[in-house]
């Protein structure tokens, strides 16, 4: 039983401009992650995404529009012979830079929500190497701290709470 | 203009048991990330979280309950003198293991949604080191591929689409 009441240091700082909040405002909800996953595994066309990920049509339209507005996806025209022009959705550099987020989610899920048959989706180093890719925490001095050895501290953009 | 219609390899595989989906079902929405952030920065009490993160009371109750049920948080009793027993919320090992996900989100946000004043929240190596922590993509052979050099492939748990 804890008896003293220590006020955490973090209570001095505002969450108003928090990077996690701002990032999650953009990434939004689980559907966004489903859509991003499709593009990351190379499924780039509306009907294919809808069929494979079983995303309702309106949700998919909405999330694709949002991801384009936010600069994570771009559209590339294509045409199936005899049909009208359509678009493929491709990752921009900002979208591709979400790879560590996706790999970290996959890694956590495979560890804490494992399937008996093993992981369904494995990030691999392309080309000749082909080895499994993971994310690693590393500090600027080259150490690789465990989660318990990492702390989140206020940086130069931190604003005091009023 | 792309003219041929190649069916992506991923269309052969089901997303039914996808690790990203299963993980996002647990993490859920942006509010869950707000709550996790609070605990990660050391804000562990209901009233403090509510006040600092400006989370509506019912949403906070709901997300805390969910995170406990899913094994990411645990409750620890405390008592402020003269008041009833209350609970602090602390990360379990499974919760702590989300650190790479949080650091990856912070890193992406600081790069792609930068604040003029600099990052508000900086992951640091605790103790004597104190250097900034980032996440790095690394393969089992020790290479550090860029996002473009990583690909998501079906693993042993992948199920064919029917």
Interface residues (C-beta under 8 A of the other chain):
Chain A: X1 X2 X3 X5 X7 X8 X9 X10 X11 X13 X14 X15 X17 X18 X19 X20 X21 X22 X23 X24 X25 X26 X27 X28 X29 X30 X33 X34 X37 X38 X40 X41 X42 X43 X44 X48 X51 X52 X53 X54 X71 X76 X77 X78 X79 X80 X81 X85 X88 X94 X96 X97 X98 X99 X100 X101 X102 X103 X104 X105 X106 X107 X108 X109 X110 X111 X112 X113 X115 X116 X117 X118 X119 X120 X121 X122 X123 X124 X125 X126 X127 X129 X131 X132 X133 X134 X135 X136 X137 X138 X139 X140 X141 X143 X145 X147 X148 X149 X150 X151 X152 X153 X154 X155 X156 X157 X158 X159 X161
Chain B: X1 X2 X3 X5 X7 X8 X9 X10 X11 X13 X14 X15 X17 X18 X19 X20 X21 X22 X23 X24 X25 X26 X27 X28 X29 X30 X33 X34 X37 X38 X40 X41 X42 X43 X44 X48 X51 X52 X53 X54 X71 X76 X77 X78 X79 X80 X81 X85 X88 X94 X96 X97 X98 X99 X100 X101 X102 X103 X104 X105 X106 X107 X108 X109 X110 X111 X112 X113 X115 X116 X117 X118 X119 X120 X121 X122 X123 X124 X125 X126 X127 X129 X131 X132 X133 X134 X135 X136 X137 X138 X139 X140 X141 X143 X145 X147 X148 X149 X150 X151 X152 X153 X154 X155 X156 X157 X158 X159 X161
